[in-house]
Amino acid sequence: MIHPKTELKFISNEIGYGVVATDFIPAGSITWVLDKLDREFSSLEFQSMEEIYQNILDTYSFRNNQGNLVLCWDNGRYVNHSFNSNCLTTAYDFEIAIRDIHPGEQLTDDYGYLNIPTPFRGIDEGTRRKIVYPNDLIKYYKIWDKKLLKVFHRIPRLDQPLQELLSEEMWNEIIEISKGNREMKSILTNYYQGEEEKHPEMLNH
């Protein structure tokens, strides 16, 4: 579920629609949580679908660390990519704002941690990275972990509209991490090791 202080808005012909903040969302806010209405599809289910459904999943879903495709039921599926994203996913099935997001500003993710199947060229934002690759999570997880750690401690201190979607156990773990009593799990936890990597011999066939 996407943060309630957001709306779907047309951005441009090149980008299409995006998710925009309707109010100030401070750094450390939980901006999205995987919830019970989000759908998960295995690779076998995907392969058995008609092309029209496969195209929808190719466009709007992301791949989790099990290799399954996750389709958000709400506007969360419209969050666009940025090489300098203001939101980052965590190892806990939720995303947080890594810096303040102001009204009218897009909420963005870095698709490099979404286990994309093939590379794609992002819009030029003046960053060194120009292309998103399937293994970006392996390359950049340490950088992303540092960005998360800078704001993770703020989570329990802020009003969190999506807190009720988290289990009590997970909330307690967040508190322990924010106090320094537990280590934050790395974003690398989300990496999906494809069949080719699990079975290198498949590359020869």
C-alpha positions in Angstrom: 0.0 0.0 0.0 1.3 3.4 -1.0 1.5 6.3 1.5 -1.9 8.0 1.8 -0.5 11.5 1.3 0.1 10.8 -2.4 -1.8 10.9 -5.7 -1.5 9.6 -9.2 -0.5 12.4 -11.6 0.5 12.7 -15.3 4.1 13.7 -15.4 5.1 14.0 -19.1 4.7 12.2 -22.4 8.1 10.5 -21.9 7.5 9.4 -18.3 3.7 9.0 -18.3 2.0 8.8 -14.9 3.8 9.0 -11.5 3.0 9.1 -7.8 3.2 12.6 -6.3 3.2 13.8 -2.7 0.2 15.8 -1.7 1.7 16.8 1.6 5.1 16.9 3.2 6.6 13.4 3.8 9.6 13.6 6.1 12.7 11.4 5.7 12.2 8.2 7.6 8.5 7.9 6.6 7.3 4.5 5.5 6.2 5.2 1.9 5.0 1.7 0.9 4.2 -1.6 2.5 3.6 -5.0 0.9 0.1 -5.8 1.9 -2.5 -8.6 1.7 -4.1 -7.2 -1.5 -0.8 -7.2 -3.5 -0.7 -10.2 -5.9 2.3 -12.5 -6.3 2.8 -14.7 -9.4 5.4 -17.5 -9.9 7.4 -17.7 -13.1 5.3 -20.7 -14.1 2.1 -18.8 -13.6 3.5 -15.9 -15.7 4.6 -18.2 -18.5 1.1 -19.8 -18.6 -0.6 -16.4 -19.1 -1.8 -14.9 -22.3 0.4 -12.2 -23.7 -1.9 -9.3 -22.7 -1.4 -10.3 -19.0 2.3 -10.9 -19.4 2.7 -7.3 -20.8 0.9 -5.9 -17.8 3.2 -7.7 -15.4 6.3 -6.8 -17.4 5.3 -3.1 -17.0 3.9 -2.9 -13.5 5.4 -5.7 -11.4 8.7 -6.2 -9.6 10.6 -9.5 -8.8 11.1 -10.5 -5.2 14.0 -12.6 -3.9 12.1 -15.8 -4.7 11.8 -14.8 -8.3 8.1 -14.2 -8.1 6.4 -11.2 -9.7 4.7 -8.9 -7.3 1.9 -6.6 -8.6 0.8 -3.8 -6.4 -3.0 -3.4 -6.3 -2.9 0.4 -5.8 -0.9 3.4 -7.2 2.3 1.9 -5.8 2.8 0.2 -9.2 3.2 3.7 -10.8 6.2 4.8 -8.8 8.9 5.7 -11.3 12.6 5.0 -11.5 15.3 7.5 -10.6 19.0 7.1 -10.3 18.8 9.5 -7.4 15.6 8.1 -5.9 14.0 9.7 -2.8 12.7 6.3 -1.6 14.5 3.0 -1.0 13.2 -0.5 -0.3 14.3 -2.4 2.8 14.7 -6.1 3.7 11.4 -5.8 5.5 8.8 -5.6 2.7 8.4 -1.8 3.1 10.0 1.3 1.6 11.1 4.5 3.3 11.8 8.0 2.3 15.6 8.6 2.5 15.1 12.3 2.3 12.3 14.8 2.8 9.7 14.7 0.0 7.8 18.0 -0.6 4.3 18.5 -2.0 4.2 18.1 -5.7 7.4 16.0 -5.8 7.4 12.5 -7.3 8.1 9.5 -5.1 10.8 7.5 -6.9 12.5 4.2 -6.6 15.8 2.9 -8.0 14.7 0.0 -10.2 18.2 -1.4 -9.7 17.0 -3.3 -6.6 13.8 -4.6 -8.2 15.5 -7.6 -9.9 14.7 -6.5 -13.4 15.2 -9.3 -16.0 16.9 -7.2 -18.7 18.8 -3.9 -18.7 17.1 -0.6 -19.6 18.3 2.9 -20.2 16.8 5.4 -17.7 16.1 9.1 -18.4 19.4 11.0 -18.2 19.5 12.8 -14.8 23.1 13.8 -15.0 24.2 10.9 -12.9 27.1 8.5 -13.7 24.7 5.6 -14.0 22.7 5.7 -17.2 21.6 2.1 -17.4 19.8 -0.1 -14.9 21.1 -3.7 -14.8 19.7 -6.9 -13.4 22.6 -7.2 -10.9 22.7 -3.6 -9.7 21.7 -4.8 -6.2 25.0 -6.7 -5.9 26.9 -3.6 -7.1 25.3 -0.9 -5.0 23.8 -2.6 -1.9 26.5 -1.1 0.4 25.7 2.4 -0.8 21.9 1.9 -0.4 22.4 0.3 3.0 24.3 3.4 4.1 21.4 5.7 2.9 18.9 3.5 4.7 20.9 3.6 8.0 21.0 7.4 7.9 17.2 7.5 8.3 16.1 4.1 9.7 16.3 5.4 13.3 13.7 8.0 12.5 11.0 5.5 11.7 9.6 5.0 15.3 9.8 8.8 15.9 7.5 9.8 13.1 3.8 9.5 12.5 3.5 6.4 10.3 0.1 6.1 8.5 1.1 2.7 7.3 2.2 1.3 10.6 -0.9 -0.8 11.1 0.1 -2.9 8.1 3.2 -4.0 9.9 3.2 -6.9 12.4 3.9 -6.1 16.1 7.0 -8.3 15.8 8.3 -6.3 12.9 7.6 -3.0 14.6 9.5 -4.1 17.7 12.4 -5.1 15.5 12.4 -1.7 13.9 12.5 -0.1 17.3 15.4 -2.4 18.4 17.3 -1.5 15.2 16.7 2.3 15.8 18.1 1.9 19.3 21.2 0.2 18.0 20.3 -3.1 19.7 20.0 -5.0 16.5 21.6 -4.8 13.0 19.5 -3.7 10.1 19.2 -6.5 7.5 20.9 -5.5 4.3 18.9 -4.5 1.2 20.9 -7.3 -0.5 18.4 -9.7 1.1 16.0 -8.7 -1.7 18.3 -10.0 -4.4 17.0 -12.8 -6.6 19.6 -15.3 -7.8 18.3 -16.4 -11.2 18.3 -20.0 -12.3 21.3 -19.3 -14.5 23.3 -18.2 -11.5 22.2 -21.1 -9.3 23.0 -23.6 -12.1 25.8 -22.2 -14.3 25.7 -25.3 -16.4 22.5 -24.1 -17.9 24.4 -21.4 -19.7 26.0 -24.0 -21.9 22.6 -25.3 -23.2 
